[in-house]
Amino acid sequence: MEFNEIVEHEAQLRHVETTKINAEKKKEYVENTLSIRASTKGEVIDNKTGYSSLYVIVENDGYILEVNKRGKFQFSNGISNKKKAIEFMEIQGIRLLWSFAREDIYEISSKMLPKPIMLPTIDVMKTLRKSNK
């Protein structure tokens, strides 16, 4: 597929930061089973700026890893509808920030567990539909 011109979206992710990392190995033998919980939150800061926060917890009875990421969005045309901007940041936040959390969890788990944790790639829209049922 070829593109002759790239058209930027009016909302751009400008910065990503880690706001929290918590990791604890609870026992020596650690099974490969895991539980993954994730949530996202959007927040409008001013007429052109908002934040999307992603919270991911991966655990079983042998360990817990928690990573929180925050992305700063810049809206070139301004925010005319706060509710829609928040919804956009929550949906796009999980799409864009998941890979950052995935990398952190892999890196941390490779230093504390016999086998590193590679979070799966996700189908965001199907995940959201399933969560809303």
MARVEX-915450 format. One record per residue (C-alpha): residue number from 1; chain; x, y, z. Coordinates in Angstrom, 1 decimal. Layout:
N
n NUM | chain A | xx X | yy Y | zz Z
...
//
This chain:
133
n 1 | chain A | xx 0.0 | yy 0.0 | zz 0.0
n 2 | chain A | xx 1.3 | yy 3.4 | zz -0.9
n 3 | chain A | xx 0.4 | yy 6.9 | zz 0.4
n 4 | chain A | xx 0.9 | yy 10.0 | zz -1.6
n 5 | chain A | xx 0.2 | yy 12.3 | zz 1.3
n 6 | chain A | xx 0.0 | yy 11.8 | zz 5.1
n 7 | chain A | xx -2.9 | yy 13.6 | zz 6.7
n 8 | chain A | xx -2.4 | yy 14.1 | zz 10.5
n 9 | chain A | xx -5.2 | yy 13.4 | zz 12.9
n 10 | chain A | xx -6.4 | yy 16.5 | zz 14.8
n 11 | chain A | xx -5.5 | yy 14.8 | zz 18.1
n 12 | chain A | xx -1.9 | yy 13.9 | zz 18.4
n 13 | chain A | xx -0.2 | yy 11.9 | zz 21.2
n 14 | chain A | xx 2.7 | yy 14.2 | zz 22.1
n 15 | chain A | xx 4.3 | yy 12.6 | zz 25.2
n 16 | chain A | xx 4.1 | yy 9.3 | zz 27.2
n 17 | chain A | xx 5.3 | yy 8.9 | zz 30.7
n 18 | chain A | xx 5.3 | yy 6.2 | zz 33.4
n 19 | chain A | xx 3.4 | yy 7.3 | zz 36.5
n 20 | chain A | xx 3.7 | yy 4.1 | zz 38.5
n 21 | chain A | xx 5.5 | yy 0.8 | zz 38.5
n 22 | chain A | xx 5.0 | yy -1.9 | zz 41.2
n 23 | chain A | xx 6.5 | yy -5.3 | zz 41.0
n 24 | chain A | xx 6.6 | yy -8.0 | zz 43.6
n 25 | chain A | xx 7.6 | yy -11.7 | zz 43.5
n 26 | chain A | xx 5.7 | yy -13.5 | zz 46.2
n 27 | chain A | xx 7.2 | yy -17.0 | zz 46.1
n 28 | chain A | xx 10.1 | yy -18.8 | zz 44.5
n 29 | chain A | xx 8.1 | yy -21.1 | zz 42.2
n 30 | chain A | xx 6.0 | yy -19.1 | zz 39.8
n 31 | chain A | xx 3.5 | yy -20.7 | zz 37.4
n 32 | chain A | xx 3.0 | yy -19.4 | zz 33.8
n 33 | chain A | xx -0.7 | yy -18.7 | zz 34.4
n 34 | chain A | xx -1.7 | yy -15.1 | zz 34.7
n 35 | chain A | xx -4.5 | yy -12.7 | zz 35.2
n 36 | chain A | xx -4.6 | yy -9.4 | zz 33.2
n 37 | chain A | xx -6.7 | yy -6.4 | zz 34.2
n 38 | chain A | xx -6.6 | yy -3.1 | zz 32.5
n 39 | chain A | xx -8.5 | yy 0.2 | zz 32.5
n 40 | chain A | xx -8.2 | yy 3.6 | zz 31.0
n 41 | chain A | xx -9.3 | yy 7.1 | zz 31.9
n 42 | chain A | xx -9.4 | yy 10.3 | zz 29.8
n 43 | chain A | xx -9.1 | yy 13.7 | zz 31.3
n 44 | chain A | xx -9.4 | yy 17.2 | zz 29.6
n 45 | chain A | xx -6.9 | yy 19.7 | zz 30.9
n 46 | chain A | xx -7.7 | yy 22.7 | zz 28.9
n 47 | chain A | xx -9.2 | yy 23.7 | zz 25.5
n 48 | chain A | xx -6.4 | yy 21.9 | zz 23.5
n 49 | chain A | xx -4.9 | yy 19.4 | zz 25.9
n 50 | chain A | xx -5.9 | yy 16.1 | zz 27.5
n 51 | chain A | xx -4.4 | yy 13.1 | zz 29.2
n 52 | chain A | xx -5.2 | yy 9.4 | zz 28.7
n 53 | chain A | xx -4.1 | yy 7.1 | zz 31.6
n 54 | chain A | xx -3.7 | yy 3.3 | zz 31.2
n 55 | chain A | xx -3.6 | yy 1.1 | zz 34.2
n 56 | chain A | xx -2.4 | yy -2.5 | zz 33.8
n 57 | chain A | xx -2.1 | yy -5.2 | zz 36.5
n 58 | chain A | xx -0.7 | yy -8.7 | zz 35.7
n 59 | chain A | xx -0.6 | yy -11.2 | zz 38.5
n 60 | chain A | xx -1.0 | yy -14.8 | zz 39.7
n 61 | chain A | xx -0.3 | yy -16.2 | zz 43.2
n 62 | chain A | xx 3.4 | yy -15.9 | zz 42.7
n 63 | chain A | xx 3.8 | yy -12.3 | zz 41.5
n 64 | chain A | xx 2.1 | yy -9.0 | zz 40.8
n 65 | chain A | xx 3.2 | yy -6.3 | zz 38.3
n 66 | chain A | xx 1.4 | yy -3.0 | zz 38.0
n 67 | chain A | xx 2.2 | yy -0.4 | zz 35.3
n 68 | chain A | xx 0.5 | yy 2.9 | zz 34.9
n 69 | chain A | xx 1.2 | yy 5.0 | zz 31.7
n 70 | chain A | xx 0.0 | yy 8.5 | zz 30.9
n 71 | chain A | xx -0.2 | yy 10.0 | zz 27.4
n 72 | chain A | xx -0.6 | yy 13.7 | zz 26.6
n 73 | chain A | xx -2.8 | yy 14.5 | zz 23.7
n 74 | chain A | xx -2.8 | yy 17.8 | zz 21.8
n 75 | chain A | xx -6.0 | yy 18.8 | zz 19.9
n 76 | chain A | xx -5.0 | yy 21.1 | zz 17.0
n 77 | chain A | xx -8.6 | yy 22.4 | zz 16.5
n 78 | chain A | xx -9.4 | yy 22.6 | zz 20.2
n 79 | chain A | xx -11.9 | yy 20.6 | zz 22.2
n 80 | chain A | xx -15.4 | yy 21.5 | zz 21.4
n 81 | chain A | xx -17.1 | yy 18.5 | zz 23.1
n 82 | chain A | xx -15.5 | yy 17.5 | zz 26.4
n 83 | chain A | xx -17.4 | yy 14.2 | zz 26.7
n 84 | chain A | xx -16.3 | yy 13.1 | zz 23.1
n 85 | chain A | xx -12.7 | yy 14.1 | zz 23.8
n 86 | chain A | xx -12.6 | yy 12.0 | zz 26.9
n 87 | chain A | xx -14.2 | yy 9.0 | zz 25.1
n 88 | chain A | xx -11.6 | yy 9.5 | zz 22.3
n 89 | chain A | xx -8.7 | yy 9.6 | zz 24.8
n 90 | chain A | xx -10.0 | yy 6.5 | zz 26.6
n 91 | chain A | xx -10.3 | yy 4.4 | zz 23.4
n 92 | chain A | xx -7.2 | yy 5.7 | zz 21.7
n 93 | chain A | xx -5.3 | yy 5.6 | zz 25.0
n 94 | chain A | xx -5.5 | yy 1.9 | zz 25.3
n 95 | chain A | xx -4.6 | yy 1.5 | zz 21.6
n 96 | chain A | xx -1.6 | yy 3.8 | zz 21.8
n 97 | chain A | xx -0.4 | yy 3.2 | zz 25.4
n 98 | chain A | xx -0.7 | yy -0.6 | zz 25.5
n 99 | chain A | xx 2.6 | yy -1.2 | zz 23.6
n 100 | chain A | xx 4.4 | yy 1.0 | zz 26.1
n 101 | chain A | xx 3.0 | yy -1.0 | zz 29.1
n 102 | chain A | xx 3.6 | yy -4.2 | zz 27.3
n 103 | chain A | xx 7.3 | yy -3.3 | zz 26.9
n 104 | chain A | xx 7.6 | yy -2.3 | zz 30.6
n 105 | chain A | xx 6.0 | yy -5.5 | zz 31.8
n 106 | chain A | xx 8.3 | yy -7.6 | zz 29.6
n 107 | chain A | xx 11.4 | yy -5.8 | zz 30.7
n 108 | chain A | xx 10.6 | yy -6.0 | zz 34.4
n 109 | chain A | xx 9.4 | yy -9.6 | zz 34.4
n 110 | chain A | xx 12.5 | yy -10.7 | zz 32.5
n 111 | chain A | xx 14.5 | yy -9.5 | zz 35.6
n 112 | chain A | xx 12.4 | yy -11.2 | zz 38.2
n 113 | chain A | xx 10.8 | yy -14.3 | zz 36.7
n 114 | chain A | xx 12.2 | yy -17.4 | zz 35.1
n 115 | chain A | xx 10.1 | yy -16.7 | zz 31.9
n 116 | chain A | xx 9.3 | yy -13.1 | zz 31.0
n 117 | chain A | xx 5.7 | yy -12.0 | zz 30.5
n 118 | chain A | xx 4.8 | yy -11.0 | zz 27.0
n 119 | chain A | xx 1.3 | yy -9.4 | zz 27.1
n 120 | chain A | xx -0.8 | yy -10.3 | zz 24.1
n 121 | chain A | xx -1.6 | yy -7.8 | zz 21.4
n 122 | chain A | xx -5.3 | yy -6.9 | zz 21.7
n 123 | chain A | xx -8.2 | yy -6.1 | zz 19.4
n 124 | chain A | xx -9.3 | yy -2.9 | zz 21.2
n 125 | chain A | xx -12.7 | yy -2.7 | zz 19.7
n 126 | chain A | xx -13.7 | yy -6.3 | zz 20.5
n 127 | chain A | xx -12.2 | yy -5.9 | zz 24.0
n 128 | chain A | xx -14.3 | yy -2.8 | zz 24.6
n 129 | chain A | xx -17.5 | yy -4.5 | zz 23.3
n 130 | chain A | xx -16.9 | yy -7.5 | zz 25.5
n 131 | chain A | xx -16.3 | yy -5.3 | zz 28.5
n 132 | chain A | xx -19.5 | yy -3.4 | zz 28.0
n 133 | chain A | xx -21.7 | yy -6.5 | zz 28.0
//
